[in-house]
Amino acid sequence: MRVSLSQKLRNLDVSVFVELFDAKNLVAEKGMSIIDLSVGSPDLPPPPVVMQTIQKWAADQTKYGYTITALPEFKQAVASFYENRYGVSLNPEREVLQLMGSQDGLAHLAMTLIDPGDVVLVPDPGYPIFETGVRLAGGTPYKMPLLEENGFLPRLEEIPSEVLAKAKLMILNYPGNPVTAMAGREFFEEVVRFAKKHELIVAHDFTYSELVYDGRKAVSFLSVPGAKEVGVEFNSLSKTFNMAGCRIGYVTGYEDVLAGLALYMSHTHYGIFYPVQKAAEAVLRMPEETIRSQRLVYESRRDVLVSRLKEMGWEVSVPPATMYVWTRIPEGWTSEAFVFRLLEETGVVLTPGRAFGERGEGFVRISMVQPSEMLLEAAMRIGRFLSANRQLKGSVR
Ligand SMILES: Cc1ncc(COP(=O)(O)O)c(C=O)c1O
């Protein structure tokens, strides 16, 4: 019997990450050493309290049943973290919902809110699940261009009124992936006014809230007056505490949206492994120093990588936040051609900007998920690649 996939699934593009993975393996088989700076999976260890707590509870044979929902102490720890870090007061019972990573909530948000015919405003370029989640729910994504000349913020006043008439949800992500830009308080205030005027729900993905450099601080959308009446904010322990494989995150804010998502999840989820919830609770209660030390690691990686690439003749952009460099490629290439050729010739794997939407064309994303020595080696190889491809010499910015 031939399996025919659902129309919804057939409408999705095959991810460029799959092609990149296959190409990487082919290059490795030829004997070239690979430096993989494509996927944003943290290479740093979680704080010791995470492993200690998991070990402790994993030894308890009574903790292997379904947890069904979040432990109250986990929700309280999230509320305290939000109060301490962002000055946002949350009711732990009604304004915090546990997720199996922020991806889990982002993937199902549209299922909870969107019917066919509804429009969702998504950033372009943007993290792929924003758009995919909408398509899977049968909604229609409207792509808000994030352009360099606008500080990578969407121009809300340029969204056509016929789109707004059908729009129900707007998704934002600052500091973001792949665009590492940060949003200020004024922008979020404008978003709240806009959302109220056009009756939009706002979902802000704040996964990179703590990977912010040069003494800056990211603004929580929920810290803006009125935000909790229109929006929710997704966050995660994956990047802040290097717990990506533990699959734990949360969403906070507008309680009616959280209640909808909780209803959806009551049909699809049976809760997160108890030791993981306890570890998350413990680490959320750690002093800020725990986060500061790993922030410094990324900051120094960024400085090393950016300055070496500049020395090699590539004027890359300096990210203010996140674990990525998002930068223009030399003229004369598509982002996919650049990335695949670079991989074949040097073994360095980057992500083509096009993987994040049409407006990602002309850019690449470099993940700083390797120690500085490897980033330096990658920069050397990239530099040699750039000068070997002579036709580019004049156009390397
Ligand atoms: C912007 C953004 N949101 C969400 C996620 C998913 O993270 P989590 O591990 O919490 O599911 C990622 C992961 O890379 C991301 O970059």
The ligand as an SDF file (V2000), in Angstrom:
LIG
                    3D

 16 16  0  0  0  0  0  0  0  0999 V2000
   13.8320   31.3540   18.2820 C   0  0  0  0  0  0  0  0  0  0  0  0
   13.7040   29.9920   18.8380 C   0  0  0  0  0  0  0  0  0  0  0  0
   12.5680   29.6580   19.4410 N   0  0  0  0  0  0  0  0  0  0  0  0
   12.3890   28.4360   19.9630 C   0  0  0  0  0  0  0  0  0  0  0  0
   13.3780   27.4820   19.8750 C   0  0  0  0  0  0  0  0  0  0  0  0
   13.0930   26.1170   20.4420 C   0  0  0  0  0  0  0  0  0  0  0  0
   13.7360   25.9580   21.6480 O   0  0  0  0  0  0  0  0  0  0  0  0
   13.3000   24.8560   22.6950 P   0  0  0  0  0  0  0  0  0  0  0  0
   14.4920   23.9870   22.8800 O   0  0  0  0  0  0  0  0  0  0  0  0
   12.9090   25.6020   23.9230 O   0  0  0  0  0  0  0  0  0  0  0  0
   12.1400   24.0970   22.1370 O   0  0  0  0  0  0  0  0  0  0  0  0
   14.5740   27.7720   19.2560 C   0  0  0  0  0  0  0  0  0  0  0  0
   15.6230   26.7660   19.1190 C   0  0  0  0  0  0  0  0  0  0  0  0
   16.6320   26.9200   18.4870 O   0  0  0  0  0  0  0  0  0  0  0  0
   14.7430   29.0760   18.7230 C   0  0  0  0  0  0  0  0  0  0  0  0
   15.8750   29.4270   18.1100 O   0  0  0  0  0  0  0  0  0  0  0  0
  1  2  1  0
  2  3  1  0
  2 15  2  0
  3  4  2  0
  4  5  1  0
  5  6  1  0
  5 12  2  0
  6  7  1  0
  7  8  1  0
  8  9  2  0
  8 10  1  0
  8 11  1  0
 12 13  1  0
 12 15  1  0
 13 14  2  0
 15 16  1  0
M  END
$$$$
